Amino acid sequence: MTIAFQPDEPTAPSTTAGALVNRLPGLATAAAASIGAGVVHAGAIGIHAEHAGLARLFIAVACFQLAWGLVALFKPSRWLAVVGAVGNLAAVAIWLTTRLTGISFVGGLEVREAAQFTDTVCALLGLVAGGLALAAALIGWRQTRPTPLMFPALVVAALTIPAMVTGSTHVHSHTVTTADGSTVNEALPHDHSATGAGGSGASAGATTDTVHVHAPAAVPTVAYDPAKPIDLGGVAGVTPEEQAAAENLVAVTVVRLPQWADYKTAEAAGFHSIGDGITGFEHFINWNWIDDNVTLDPDHPESLVYQPQPDGTKKLVSAMYMLPDTVTLDKVPVLGGALTQFHIHDNLCFTLDPVAPKVAGLTDGTGNCPNGLRKFQPAPMIHVWIVPQRCGPFSALEGVGAGQVAAGQTKSCDHVHGSGF
């Protein structure tokens, strides 16, 4: 009697009648999905560079997904399928945790974040990779007809490329959290030396990297609902005069800003979208109002923030007051003391449109923009929200792409921007 033995891990694919091959069903598609997820993770490393630990986590996940995918394509094995399943599903589990509760011991992930297109695509690819790898490990080697890899590769590319583009143009390169599940994108640095932008004519690319603030800001978390009486009291170190100034700015903004509720009214007044509506929040800027002599005025705001609605309309949610780009963070007005905090953006790249530039990417490691884009002179700015915010009416976003505060300050309500109830 002769007993045939099929090795668990063939050293080379064998064929039967030129039509069948030994393969681990689904493993090649899992490898392609893992590579796609790794590419997206790699593209997000620099965006999270402000948190060294988080950046290292992105590096590790990206390296694993890319390396595993390549090896699985050319050296498939059941044990490798198990490794890929565990690694990719673990990455998905971490992502899901950050979207449900946050991870308290990882800097930059302490607070729950809302799912966005880029990270959702990445998680989906990781889930596909992990699930198919697990199935391949359980099924084992089978003689089947080879499945063309072109279609799954095209699907992966169709998801990966838009995810990378969205992530790179996302003003909030760090995920933005709102308690109601929305995502927020903050606004931007600017420069008026471009034709049509008006203003001071500051040179593009100038930055205010070094600022000196000797009294670190407090980290107030006074909950705020514009439908209720405005009371920002209870923050240590805030004088009655500072509290009154902050409350007055909020009150006048809540009353007067709704005149811009229709974005078409804003456009007629000279506001232009920066093209970030895909993030869940869209910023409109009146570039000619930034370097004038009017500041902190809801009748004359430099920027308006709208939230796109499912029916195609846009809901006005915030003013983003911007100071002239000649003002540095250490020279901003004393407004509300520790209740308020100005920030800048010095890592955004814009199109060359002289009238309505749009955000189209982030600066590289040397602080420069790719060819065809430009970096504007940063200007201090502050939000005043007219919708409920758990972190107060001036809440801003922690993160590289979300803005930088003055040296020596702690970011107000760290990691939360527009954290609505």
N, C-alpha and C positions, 0 to 999 in steps of 0.2 A: 504494500500500500504506500502510495506517495502522498505526502501532505504538503500543500503549497503554503508558503509563509509570506505574508505581506508586511514589510517593515513599517513601523509607525512613522518614520521620518525618511522618505526616499531621498537618496542623495542627488537624484536628478529626475526630472519629470520623464515618465515613460508614456509611450503612446500605444494605442490599440487600434490597429487598422488605420492609422493616420488620422483618426477622428476623435479619440478620447485621450485625455491626459490625466495624470495624477495631480490633484490639486486640493487645496483647502477652500471649499466654497465660500466666497464672500471676502476672503482675506485681502485680495488685491483691491477691492473697493474700499475696504476698511483702511488700507494703507493710503489710498488716495485721499480719503476724508481726513485722516490724521495729518497728512502733509498740509492740506488746506487749513486745518485748524492751527497747525504750527506756524504757518505763514502769517495768519492773522495775529496770533499771539506775539510773534516776532515784531510785527509792525507796531504793536502797542507798547513795546518795552520803553522806548524813549518818552512816550507820553506819560508814563508813570514814574519817571526818573526821580521825582521829588521824594518819593519814599523808596529808599534803597532796598529795604527788605522786599517790598512788593515788586520792584523792578527785577530783583534776583529771582523771585518766584516766576515771573513771566519768562525770564530767560530759561529757567529750568524746564518749564512746561513746553516752551517752544522747541528747545533742543530735543527733548524727549519725543515729542510728536513728529518732528521732522526726521530724526534719526530712526525712530521705530518704523515710520512709514516707508522710508527708503530701504531699510534692511528687509522688511516684510515683503516688499515687492520682489526683491532679488534672491532672498534666502528664506523662503517661507518655512515655518515649522510650527507644530502645535504649541510648544512651550513659548515660542515668541508670540503666538496669538494670545496666550494667557497674559503675558506681560503687557501687550498692547491693550487688552480689554481692561485690565486693572488700572493702568496708567491713564487712559483716556476717560474712563468712567470716574476715576478719582478727580480729574480736572473738572468734569461736569458737576460732580457733587460739590466741589468747592465753589464753583460759579453759582449753583443753586442756593447754597448757604448765604452767599453775599447778597442775593436778591431777596431772601426771606428774612434774615436776621442780622447779617453782618458777622465779621469775625473779629472779636475784641482784641486778640493778641497779634494781629497783623496790621501794622501801620498803613493807613489808607483804606482799610476794609472794615473799620470798626462799626460803621453805620450801614444799614441796609441801603442798597442801591437799586434803582429801577432798571429793568431790562431795556436795552436799546438794540438797534439793528445789528451793530457790529458784534457785540458780545453774545447776542442770541444766535447769530449765524455760527459763531465760533463754537458755542456750546452744542448746537445742533450737529455740526460736523464731528465734534468729539463724541457725541452720543452715537452717531452712526458708526464711527470707527470702533468704539468700544463694544457696541452691540454686535456688529458683524464679526469682530475678532473673537468675541466670546462664542458666538455660534460656530465659527470655524473650528475653534478649539474643541467644542463639544462634538461636532459632527466628525471631525477627523478627515484623513485623506480619503478621497473618493475619485473614482474614474468618471469624469464627466466631460462633456464638450466644453472647450474653452470659451469663456465669456469675454467678448470684446471689452476692453477697458476704456475705449474712447468715450462712450456715453457717460459712465460715471465720472470720468475725468472732466468732461465738459460741464457736467452739473456742478461738480466741486468748484471749478473755475468760475462758473456763473454766480456762485454764492460768495466765493472768496474775494474776487476782485472788487465788487461793490462794497463788501464789508471793509476791505482795506481802505478804499477811497473814502467811505463814510467816516471811518475812524480817524484818518489823517486830516480830514477837513473839519472834524468835530471840534468846535471851540472848547467844549468841555471834554478835553481829552480824558479826564478822569470821569468816571461815571457819576451822574448827577442824581441825587436822590430826592424824591418827594414821597410823603407818606401815603398819598393817594395813588401811587404807582406811576406818576408822570415823570418825565425826564426834563431837565432844564439845561439850557446852554447859555453861558454868560457871554458878555461882549468883550470888547476888543480894544487894542491900541489903535492909534490913528496918527496921521500926519497930513498937513495941509500944504505941503510944497508941491503937490500934484496940481496940474492945471485943472481948474474948476472946483477944487476943494476949498479954496479960500483960506484965509487965516494967516498964521505967522510965518509960513514958509520954512519951517524947521526941516532940516535935511532928513531924508529917509534913512532908516537904519540906526539913527541915534538912539541910545538907551539911557536909562537912569538906573544902572546896576547897583550903584552904591548910594544908599541913603542912610541917614542916621536918625533914629528915634530912640531917645534915652529912656522913655517910660513905656514899657510894653503894654499893649492894650489888654484890657480884661476880656473875658470870654463870656459875654452875657448870653443867656438863652431865654430871654423873656418872650413867652408865647404871645402871639399877636393875632387879633381878629378885627379887621376894619369895621365890622358890623357892630362891635361893642365899643364902649368908651375907651379911648386910647390912654393906656397907663403903662408907661415904661419904667416905673419905679422899681426899687428893690435891688438895683445893681450897685455893688460897693464902689465907692470912689466917684460916683457921678453926682455932681452938684445939682441943686435945684434949677439953676440957670441952664445947665447942660441938658437936663431932662426936659425942661420946657422947650428948648430949642429943637431937640429931636422930635418931641411930640408935635410941635407946631409944623415942622416940615412934613411929618406923616399926615397930619390932619389936612393941610392945604393940598397935598398930593392926592389924597383920597377924594377930596371934593372936586378938584379942578382937572385932574388927569383924564377922567372919562370923556372929556371933550374930544379926545383922540381915539375913542373906542372903535370907530370905523377906520381901518387902516388906509382906506382910500382917501379919507380926509387928511390923514398924515402925509400920504404921497402927494396930494395936491399942495401941501405946505412945504414940500421939499425933502421929505423923508424917503430913504431908499433902503430896501431890505439888503442885508448882507448875505442872504442865501443860506441861512442855517435852519430853515423850517423843518428839515428832515429830522433834526434832533429832538423835536417836540416843542421847542420854543424858538421864536423867530425875532431877531433884532432889526429894527428899523432905525437908521441914523440920519440926522440932518447935519451933514458935514459942515455946512456953512454956519451952524450955530455953536460950534464947539469953541472956537477961539474968539467969540465976541465977549462982551462985558456982562452977559446975563448968565447967572449960574443958579442952580437949585431952584428952578422956577418951573412948575408944572404947566404954565402957559407957554413956556419956551424951553422945553426939554431937549437935550441933545440926542437922546435915544429913547425909544419905546420898545417894550418887550410884549410880544403877542404869543398866545398859545393856540396853534392850529387845532381846530375842532373837527370831529368826524364828518360833519356836513360840509366841510370846506371853508367855513368861516374862521375868523381869527378873534380870539378873546384877549383883550388888553389886560395884562396882569401886573405890569410894573413900569415905572420910569427908571431909566438908567442915566442919572445925572453925570455929566463928564466935565471936568475942569479943562482949561486950556492946556495944550501939550507943553507949554513952557513951565508948568507947575510940576514940581517933583513931590514925591510922597511925603517928604519931610517938611513940606511947605503947605500942606493942605489946610483948609480952614478948621478951626477948633469948633466942631459941631457935635454936640451930644456926648463929648468925652468918650468913655469906654462903650457907649451904646452904638457908636457908629465907627465904621472902618472903611477907608478908601483902599482901592487896590488898582493895579495896572495889569496890562497884558503886553509882554514884550517878546512873545514867541509865535505870533500869528503871521501868516503870509496872505497877501491879498492880490487880487487880479489888478491889472494896470488900468482898468476903466477909470478915467479921470473924474467921472460924475458919480458913479455908483459902484465902487469897488466891493468885491465879495470875498469872503474868507475862502481860501482854496488850499490851505495846507499849513504846516507848522515849520518852524525853523529847524535847521539841522543842528548837530552837536556844536558847531562853531557859531551858532546864532544867526546864520544866513539863510535866505530863502532860495529856492530853486530858480533857475532861469525862467523868466516870464512872470515871476511874482515879485512882490515887494513887501518889505517890512516897514511899518509905519512907526512914527514916534509915539511912544506910549503916553497916555494921559491918565491921571487919577480919576476914578469913577466910583460911584456908589449907587446901589439899587434902593428904591423905595417901593415896596410892594403894596398893591391895593387888593390883594387876596390873602387869606389866612396863611400865616407862616409860623411853624413851631419854633423857629429860631429868631423870630422877631422881624420887623418890617425892613431891616437893612441887611438881611442874611445874604451871605455870599458863598461862593463855592471854593472849597479847598482843592488844590491840585495844580499841576504845571500849566495845563491848557486853560485853566479856569481863572488864573490871575495870581499875582504876587503882591503881598502886602509889604509894608516898610520893614526894613531890617530891625530885628529886636521885638517885633510884634508877634503875638500869637493869633492865628487866624480865628476870627469870630465864629463861634459855633462850628468848630472844626469839622470839615468833610460834609457839611450840609448846605445846600443852596436851594432856596425856594422850597424848604421842607414843609409843604402844606399839611394841614391837619387831615 
